[in-house]
Amino acid sequence: MAQKTFIETYQVDHALCDRIIDFYNKNKRFAQPCRLGKDHRVDKKMKDSMDLSVPMKIYHYFEPFFRELLKHVDEYVEKYYYTLGGSNMGPLGVAEVSNIQWYPKGGGYPATHCERDQYYFCNRALVWMMYLSDTPDGGTEFPHQGVVTECVKGDLLIWPSDLTHMHRGVVSPTDEKMIFTGWINFVRPEAVMGAAPATQSGQQQQSA
């Protein structure tokens, strides 16, 4: 039996990638070194990147991408939940902040981690990450699954947020790397009513 990794890869048009890259380049003066943990410490041995936060209030600029993302989220949930008879999943939406991350040559996120490992992150359902660069030997390793993805521009990965999907960035010593990443969260039903369509998964309509 073939192993299911629950890591899905979708392709996104390079024009959408270029729009995100252009936004980063025009606003990189606001990018900050990655801060880790509750004390927001900078530890380049764990993660060496310059991160530009993208708050929900400017998601409209990225709306074509988020519509594409949520289409694939719906496909993901359909495949792993609804096709097996699931019927009570609550509404999902894009987290209130996403991040564009740039890694220098020799930089990356080599520390193995998952995306939901404390109460503060308990509403995270799925993780999404899109590669914005072609970076040889700069993909992502999932040790439990025995999978190493390649960093290919336009590849959009979606996977579960839990400890079953510990992962780490593969550090390229020769090339820079850029990604756009964030989370798909369980959201309160009342919050969906006022949310922009580009931040909502269509699967909420099946979860009355």
QUIRA-V269102 format. One record per backbone hydrogen bond with DSSP energy under -0.5 kcal/mol. NH is the residue of the N-H (numbers start at 1). CO is the residue of the C=O. E is the energy in kcal/mol with one decimal. If there is no record, write none. Layout:
nh;co;e
NH;CO;E
NH;CO;E
This chain:
nh;co;e
5;3;-0.6
8;6;-0.6
8;158;-2.5
10;156;-2.8
12;154;-2.4
16;13;-1.0
17;13;-1.3
18;14;-2.9
19;15;-1.5
20;16;-1.6
21;17;-2.6
22;18;-2.5
23;19;-1.8
24;20;-2.2
25;21;-2.6
26;22;-2.0
27;23;-1.1
27;24;-0.7
28;24;-0.8
30;27;-2.4
31;28;-1.2
32;51;-2.7
34;49;-1.4
36;41;-3.4
40;37;-1.4
41;36;-2.0
43;41;-0.6
46;43;-1.3
47;43;-2.6
48;108;-3.1
49;47;-0.6
50;102;-2.4
51;32;-3.3
51;49;-0.5
52;100;-3.1
53;51;-0.6
54;98;-3.3
55;53;-0.6
56;96;-2.0
58;55;-1.9
59;56;-2.1
61;58;-1.5
62;59;-1.3
63;60;-1.2
65;62;-0.9
66;62;-2.2
67;63;-2.5
68;64;-1.5
69;65;-3.0
70;66;-2.7
71;67;-1.6
72;68;-1.7
73;69;-2.2
74;70;-2.3
75;71;-1.7
76;72;-2.5
77;73;-2.8
78;74;-2.4
79;75;-2.2
80;76;-2.3
81;77;-1.9
82;77;-1.4
83;78;-2.2
84;81;-0.8
85;82;-1.8
86;81;-2.1
93;185;-2.2
94;199;-2.4
95;183;-2.5
98;54;-2.3
99;181;-2.9
100;52;-2.5
101;99;-0.6
101;179;-2.7
102;50;-2.2
103;177;-3.4
106;172;-3.2
107;104;-2.6
111;46;-1.4
113;167;-2.4
115;161;-1.1
116;161;-1.2
121;118;-1.8
122;119;-2.1
124;121;-2.0
125;184;-2.7
126;184;-2.0
127;159;-3.0
128;182;-2.2
129;157;-2.1
130;180;-3.2
131;155;-2.2
132;178;-3.2
133;178;-0.7
135;133;-0.8
135;151;-1.8
136;134;-0.5
138;135;-1.3
140;149;-0.9
141;168;-2.8
142;147;-3.5
143;141;-0.6
145;142;-0.5
146;142;-1.2
147;142;-1.8
149;140;-2.7
151;135;-0.6
152;150;-1.3
154;131;-2.7
155;152;-2.4
156;10;-3.5
156;154;-0.5
157;129;-3.3
157;155;-0.6
158;8;-2.2
159;127;-1.8
161;125;-1.3
165;162;-2.3
166;163;-0.9
167;113;-2.6
168;141;-1.8
169;109;-3.4
170;139;-2.8
171;169;-0.6
172;107;-0.5
173;171;-0.6
177;103;-2.1
179;101;-2.3
180;130;-2.3
181;99;-2.7
182;128;-2.2
184;126;-2.6
185;93;-3.0
185;183;-0.6
186;123;-3.0
187;91;-2.2
191;188;-1.1
192;188;-1.1
192;189;-0.5
193;189;-0.8
194;190;-0.5
194;191;-0.7
195;192;-1.1
199;196;-2.3
200;197;-1.6
201;92;-2.2
204;201;-1.4
205;202;-1.8
206;203;-2.0
207;204;-1.5
